[in-house]
Amino acid sequence: MGLFDFLHASKAARDEKRAMREFVEEKRKVEQKCRAEEEAQRAEEARILREHEVPPAMVCPEYDLGPFPFGNKPYLCRTVVKYERETGQVFADERFYYGDADAVAAVKANVAKLEHMLTPAVTGVPSLPSLRTNFARIEAVDSVVTFPENRVTLSLHPLTKTGKNAKYPVEVFFNSYGKNDNGSHGTVSYLRDGSMGKAVIHYWRNHVYYGAYFKIIDGAIALNVLNYRATPNDDPVELYRA
């Protein structure tokens, strides 16, 4: 081996060792972060004495919903309050706003945009069935009534746990199921400008499952992953990945 070849091989070996050290260090940091998050979650759960539901009421969300599917007006609000174990002090509450006819129609249009990507042409899966959410089952809510199972709800997450502006301040959940649990449900997370930032839709057809995951790709919302399970207990099979 010549001197040049020797030096080149030595450099390659050093680069490989450095890359391995960086990989090990990055893995250690990720594992440490995961452990810290799990410990924080367990600590928070240990603090909860009980959950209490506030009587339902028509409430206007405390956030500017101008560019979002829900508007700046009152909606039926379901509030779940969590109490601190030792003192009884309220440390969190979750509010879910039930969509009226206008909100349901707006969410339907957004979901339709996503589902138009679930085709054999886009996914390359010739046998892919029609995956569509039946919004005719969803009940619009415009007064204080019982909470419907098939519904559209909004939840607000304007700030992160550290007080910073959240990337996805508005989250919309929808649920549409009929007999034999055939149907779909999903979540759409909206960016601060009101556009869709990510989404997931779960479909069930006679115990066959499809899971569609969407995210921003090249500046636009797009299908990222499509999974499939032939039975509820099967491991998911990836049919498509962007």
RAJOQUI-V534950 format. One record per residue. N is the residue number from 1. SS is DSSP state (hx for helix, st for strand, lp for the rest). NEAR is the number of other C-alpha atoms within 12 Angstrom. Layout:
# RAJOQUI-V534950
n: (N	N)
ss: (SS	SS)
near: (NEAR	NEAR)
This chain:
# RAJOQUI-V534950
n: (1	2	3	4	5	6	7	8	9	10	11	12	13	14	15	16	17	18	19	20	21	22	23	24	25	26	27	28	29	30	31	32	33	34	35	36	37	38	39	40	41	42	43	44	45	46	47	48	49	50	51	52	53	54	55	56	57	58	59	60	61	62	63	64	65	66	67	68	69	70	71	72	73	74	75	76	77	78	79	80	81	82	83	84	85	86	87	88	89	90	91	92	93	94	95	96	97	98	99	100	101	102	103	104	105	106	107	108	109	110	111	112	113	114	115	116	117	118	119	120	121	122	123	124	125	126	127	128	129	130	131	132	133	134	135	136	137	138	139	140	141	142	143	144	145	146	147	148	149	150	151	152	153	154	155	156	157	158	159	160	161	162	163	164	165	166	167	168	169	170	171	172	173	174	175	176	177	178	179	180	181	182	183	184	185	186	187	188	189	190	191	192	193	194	195	196	197	198	199	200	201	202	203	204	205	206	207	208	209	210	211	212	213	214	215	216	217	218	219	220	221	222	223	224	225	226	227	228	229	230	231	232	233	234	235	236	237	238	239	240	241	242)
ss: (lp	lp	hx	hx	hx	hx	hx	hx	hx	hx	hx	hx	hx	hx	hx	hx	hx	hx	hx	hx	hx	hx	hx	hx	hx	hx	hx	hx	hx	hx	hx	hx	hx	hx	hx	hx	hx	hx	hx	hx	hx	hx	hx	hx	hx	hx	hx	st	st	st	st	st	st	st	st	st	st	st	st	st	lp	lp	lp	lp	lp	lp	lp	lp	lp	lp	lp	lp	lp	st	st	st	st	st	st	st	st	st	st	st	lp	lp	lp	lp	lp	st	st	st	st	st	st	st	st	st	lp	lp	hx	hx	hx	hx	hx	hx	hx	hx	hx	hx	hx	hx	hx	hx	hx	lp	lp	lp	lp	hx	hx	hx	hx	lp	lp	lp	lp	lp	lp	lp	lp	lp	lp	lp	hx	hx	hx	lp	lp	lp	lp	lp	lp	lp	lp	lp	lp	lp	lp	lp	lp	st	st	st	st	st	lp	lp	st	lp	lp	lp	lp	lp	st	lp	lp	lp	lp	st	st	st	st	st	st	st	st	lp	hx	hx	hx	lp	st	st	st	st	st	st	st	st	lp	lp	lp	lp	lp	st	st	st	st	st	st	st	st	st	st	lp	lp	st	st	st	st	st	st	st	st	st	st	lp	lp	st	st	st	st	st	st	st	st	st	st	lp	lp	lp	lp	lp	lp	lp	st	st	st	st	st	lp)
near: (9	8	9	10	11	12	13	14	15	15	14	14	14	14	14	14	14	14	14	14	14	14	14	14	14	14	14	14	14	14	14	14	14	14	14	14	14	14	14	15	14	13	14	18	19	16	22	24	20	21	22	21	18	17	18	22	25	24	25	22	30	21	23	20	28	18	20	32	39	37	29	20	24	24	34	33	36	30	26	22	23	26	24	22	18	13	12	17	17	20	21	22	23	22	32	34	44	47	44	31	25	23	37	37	23	25	40	34	20	32	39	20	23	35	35	22	28	37	23	19	13	22	26	16	19	14	13	23	19	20	31	33	35	26	30	20	24	33	30	34	29	26	22	21	18	19	26	25	20	30	39	44	39	39	36	33	28	25	16	13	11	8	9	12	16	20	22	28	32	42	37	42	38	44	38	31	29	22	12	11	18	24	32	37	37	37	33	42	39	36	29	25	19	27	29	36	31	35	36	33	37	35	37	34	27	19	20	28	33	39	34	42	35	35	26	21	17	10	11	17	29	29	33	29	29	35	31	29	23	20	16	16	11	14	14	20	19	21	28	28	21	21)
